[in-house]
Each structure stands twice: as C-alpha cells, then as structure tokens.
Amino acid sequence: TIIPESSNAIRAHLRECGMTFHLVPEVPALIAGGLGKILAEAFHPLGISDWNSIFWVPHPGGPAILDQVQEALRLKKERLSTTREVLSQYGNISGASVLFILDEMRRKSKKEGLATTGEGLDYSVLFGFGSGIT
C-alpha cells in the first residue's frame, strides 16, 4: 500500500558508503495520517477496530513518527513501548528493526508469563516503510 502524496517523501540512495535516506519533514504526519485507513481496510474482515487490542511491531523510524502515530490512532503508551526501547538501544536500524522488536517482545512476554509472545494479545500489526511511503 502506498500512502497518498508520499512519492518523494522518503528517498533512498545506494552510495559507496552504503545506503543513505532522505526524509521530508512531513513524513511523520504522512504516516500517521495514512495509517488509520490502511489498518481499517486490513482489519475490517477480522472485526478489529480497537488499535489497542493488537500488539504493535512498527519500524520505528524515529520518535516523531512514533509520537504522531500514537496520537493519531489513540494508542496507549504501552503499545509502542517495546519499539521505543529498541529504538533507544539500537537506533534506527532500517527494516531489521522489526525483527529486533519482535525478539524483544517475545523475551518480555515469556518473562512475564503472558499467554502469547505478542504481549499476551492474539493479533498484530507489523509494518515498515520505504521510498514512496509504501
């Protein structure tokens, strides 16, 4: 899925030094603004519309993205706590960040004796984003 009006919002360039990314300042608002509709379409067949009833594994991107997503979707602080911990510990490690988040969530859930390794919840949303905010 591509978020509307985002074709030039994130640009990636492969250079000798590795991959570089350039984001326009509107990226957090574009993601937060487009995510609700995407989630509604994806979870409607399951009858899920309470975004706090699922566990979250988003590519963190940065604090501004997480803050705006949390506000736009009215997420409880704990829904993004594991993501924020991984971002704080490792920084933005691109697409690999979701694997780190899943692993940390699994460890914490097991340690706390929760019913599932997804914070005790059954359903999840896992997403990353890249050029053209796809």
C-alpha positions, -999 to +999 in steps of 0.1 A: +000+000+000+013+035-008+002+064+013-011+092-009+010+122-016+042+105-004+060+096-036+090+118-028+087+119+010+114+092+016+143+087-009+169+061-006+203+062-024+229+035-027+263+050-024+299+038-018+294+045+019+262+024+020+225+033+019+215+069+026+180+080+033+165+115+029+131+123+045+110+154+041+098+170+074+062+159+066+070+121+069+056+116+104+024+134+096+020+114+063+025+081+080+002+089+110-024+104+087-025+074+062-021+045+086-057+046+101-073+040+067-049+012+058-054-005+092-092-002+089-091-019+055-068-047+066-085-055+099-122-050+089-126-087+079-114-097+114-138-072+131-109-054+147-112-016+151-096-010+185-059-005+178-051-010+214-064-046+212-035-057+190+003-057+195+024-034+175+056-040+157+063-009+136+096+001+121+104+030+145+118+055+120+122+080+149+104+095+179+084+120+158+069+092+137+060+071+168+046+101+186+024+111+157+012+075+151+004+071+188-016+103+189-034+098+156-045+062+165-050+070+202-026+042+212-019+036+248+017+043+257+025+006+263+015-004+227+047+012+214+069+008+244+090-022+230+095-003+198+107+028+217+131+006+238+146-009+207+150+025+190+166+038+222+190+008+224+200+004+187+188+035+169+171+033+135+184+001+120+161+002+090+140-028+081+158-051+105+143-031+134+111-051+132+130-083+139+147-068+169+113-056+182+097-090+177+126-107+196+124-082+225+087-085+227+089-123+227+115-122+255+095-098+276+062-117+271+078-150+280+095-135+311+061-120+323+043-153+316+019-139+291-005-161+271+012-152+238+046-139+228+029-108+215+023-091+248-005-116+255-025-105+225-036-126+195-033-102+166-006-078+155+003-051+130+038-052+117+049-026+093+079-009+077+081+019+053+104+030+025+106+052-005+072+064-016+060+055+019+049+021+009 
